[in-house]
Structure formats: C-alpha cells, structure tokens
Amino acid sequence: MKFNEQLNIWFVTGSQHLYGEETLKLVEKNSKEVADGLAKSINTSVKIIFKTVLTTPEAIYQTCLEANNDNSCIGLITWMHTFSPSKMWISGLSVLNKPFAHFHTQFNRDIPWTNIDMDFMNTNQSAHGGREFGFINARMGIDRKVIVGHWQDKEAIAELDTWIRAALGRREFSKLKVARFGDNMRSVAVTEGNKVSAEIQFGVQVHGYGVGDLVEHINSVSDSSVDELFDEYKSSYIIADKDISNDHFVKSVKDAAKIELGIRSFLSDGGFHAFTTTFEDLHGMTQLPGISAQRLMQDGYGFGGEGDWKTSALLRVMKVMANGLNGGTSFMEDYTYHFDPKGMRVLGAHMLEICPSIANGKPKLEVYPLSIGGKADPARLVFSSQEGEGINVALMDMGNRFRMLINKVNSVASPDLPKLPVARILWDPYPNLKVAAGTWILGGGAHHTVFTQALTVDHMVDFAEMMGIECVVIDENTTIPEFKKELKLNEVYYHIAKGIR
Ligand code: MN
C-alpha cells in the first residue's frame, strides 16, 4: 500500500518564564534533541517535529489552534521539561481537537549523584511538572495517552510508536469513504448500525450504490485489460494444469478479472478506500467478487461481506495503522469449531474473501461453485495462513455507543484440508476457546472481524480510547465473571458519559 501524504506529530514542551532566558534556551535545546531522537527511533512514516517551548496561556492557545487547523498534524506529544503552571493550559486544551500523548520523560536518564545542585533540579523538574499537567487534564476530563520513561528507552519509544499508529488510524477514519454496493444481507442484525452515529463518532462516510452503478464500470472494462490482468494472475498464483486449459476455468477467471478492474475503477473515481458487497444483490454481475475482494484487500482497501460497512471501514483503518509492520491484516469470520477436548480450536474463513496478506505461501487460484447466491462459479485464492500471535477485532453498534471487542489468538498450523476450497486459518483463542467464545458472545461480538498479525491489543486499545468508544479485551487474563462485571460497569459509564443526548 502506498501513502503519498506526509503526516506529522507536533512535539511541544511546557515551561514558564520564571526560570529565565538561559534555562529556557537549554529547555529548547533539550526539547529539540528529544524530538529528533524520537523522530529517528520510531518506526512509522510519520514525522515528529519539534514545535516550540510554551510559556504563556496565549502561546499555548495559539499553538492548539494551529494544530487544529493543520491538516497534516495528526496529534501532539506534550512534555513538561520544567514546571508549567497548568492554568495556563486551560484555554488551549479547551479547544484542542487533536489527540495527544503526554510524554512523562526527562532529558537526563540518571541523577548525576556527585554533581547535582539546585540549578539542575530546577531545570529537570518533569517529575512534578508532569503531575501538574496531569492534574489539569484529569480535572478537565480530557482523554489522553500517558507514556512514562526515558526518551531513549526502547519500551517508551515502542509505546509512542503504538500510539502514533492509533493516531494514524483516527486520521484515516475521519476522512474514509466506504462504497456500499447493495444493502445489508437481509435480516442480519450485527452488520447493521447507525451510519449517522458512525459519521459523527468517526467521520467515516458510507455511501450506498445500486449494484448497477458498479456494473457500468465492469462493463466498460476492455478485453485487453482483462487479458493483461489474467496474465498477472497466471504469474502470481498457482494454477493447476488441468484448469489452465479448461474453458470454463478461463472464462470464470476472466470474468473475475473484469469485476476486479470494474471495482478498482469505481473506487478510484469516487475516492473510496473501502467497500462492501452482498451476494443477495449481484444483478448484472456474473459472479460474487472473490479474488477481486482478496486482491483489493491486499492493496490496502477495506472490505466487508454482506454489506458490513463497519468491518470494511475498520479493515481499511487497521491496514493504514499496520502499514510498514510485519504480518498481514484481513477480513475474517469465525467459521467452524474443533471441539476436541485435547485442543479446542477455531477455523476462520469466509465464503471467499480472505486477504492474501496473511497467506503462508503462494496462493492457489481456483474456481468452484458457491452454494449460495445463485450466480456463476466464482474465482478465488486458496491458501493457509501464517502461524503466530494475532488478534481478532470487531466493531458493533450497541445503540447508545460503538463497542470494540478484541480477542488475542494464536494462529497454528492447519492440517491439510484437501476438499475445502477457500482460504483459511486455524487459531487457538486466548485464554481458551470456552472462555473466549463465551465472553465474545456475552459481549455481542460480531461474526465478522478484522484479523491482524501486524497490530497488537495495545494498538487497538489506544485507538479505541482516541475514538471515544467502548473497548473490551479478551486475552490470557480474561474470566467470565470479571468480563460480565466489566460489561455492566461499561453500560453505566456509557449511559452517563453520553449525557442527555
Ligand atoms: Mn460473512
């Protein structure tokens, strides 16, 4: 996935005039060094830019306004090098609409035991300057990330990197456009939701289209571009000898290639980075998009089956957050269980649409009938998935709030499944299948998820906090009684926090 846009995080330092010019110069010099050090250490395409040392309410207010108005600024890092009386921050923090991480660090790692004097103490006062800043944020009820540690400490840098990726997700969600071909799969509840609430909460726009609008794009694809893409398929995937010489196979794959080019053209014309399809509305199309949805996901597009715009949007956002990290990210569904007491597992798959970014080798390109939908046999990529830790994430509209549910899982080697004609993954959920599935169901977790091996629980928790939505984690520490309590407490919190609206 390519990003052309340069996005920035502003580094601002809090101080005050009391210290005198010389100390403030040193504060600025140290701040630049810390900001540059962080800029070099983080692992994202985002630039960390040292902005200024703030010593007056007017300057703080002005900087916050500038951050709001700068489209390339996706968040701020605040650091109290010295004491910075926090009433100065009230007007600025009242208007700031970008997320920020309060980095509770100090320039020196160690106390210089033999040389420390009062000058040193006065200049390096983060220990209580940060507390003053923390108080005003707590007093004003402002959600923010607090990261504690020396600025060269790997753990602190990793926490910052994680938070910056969450800020990237927030930014993407705020401008994302989802194209929805057809509506929801009839009678399905969890894929529904309030699109007005979603746009208010996240910024995401969901635009519905009759499938005929897409068919126009598909029909205007030239035969030569279909042939070109067919050649690309042949060089990218494993195709059985018996298939390549089979007319039915070739026709089906060429139809699929034509659909892929049509969807690409539609999405690119409309500035969409995510889409949904539904097998109940394919009028004028020869087959359900299989390989096209798979390849578009691999290119960074969000996708949701059966009209699932929330999962589609979430997938795109998570692809952006994961950009540059190892491991794939895909649309996913808990499909069927292995209830063997010696090792209970989940087989994840979808009818067709699993992203090849999680594949453990070169996918096979195959054509099989689909038992629902009543259309021609769709082409799809078939593969098993990479092993290792990952998470499943779902987003539900609970009526008065959005809930994000996260389950930590471990993807394991799958036995040969010679008769299963779809991409698949086998995982052990944490803490075990019984508790994981029990809590997931108690929490109203969707059957559609985004599976990722690039992002961690921490990324998604930071992201959910930044978006102001409920977030519940199922991991090695989860128990059913505690989980139930958490849901009940959240019910009260979100009821009250929302006020009278
Ligand atoms: Mn589904």
Residues whose N, C-alpha, C, O or C-beta is under 5 A from the ligand:
A	BS01	MN	G305 E333
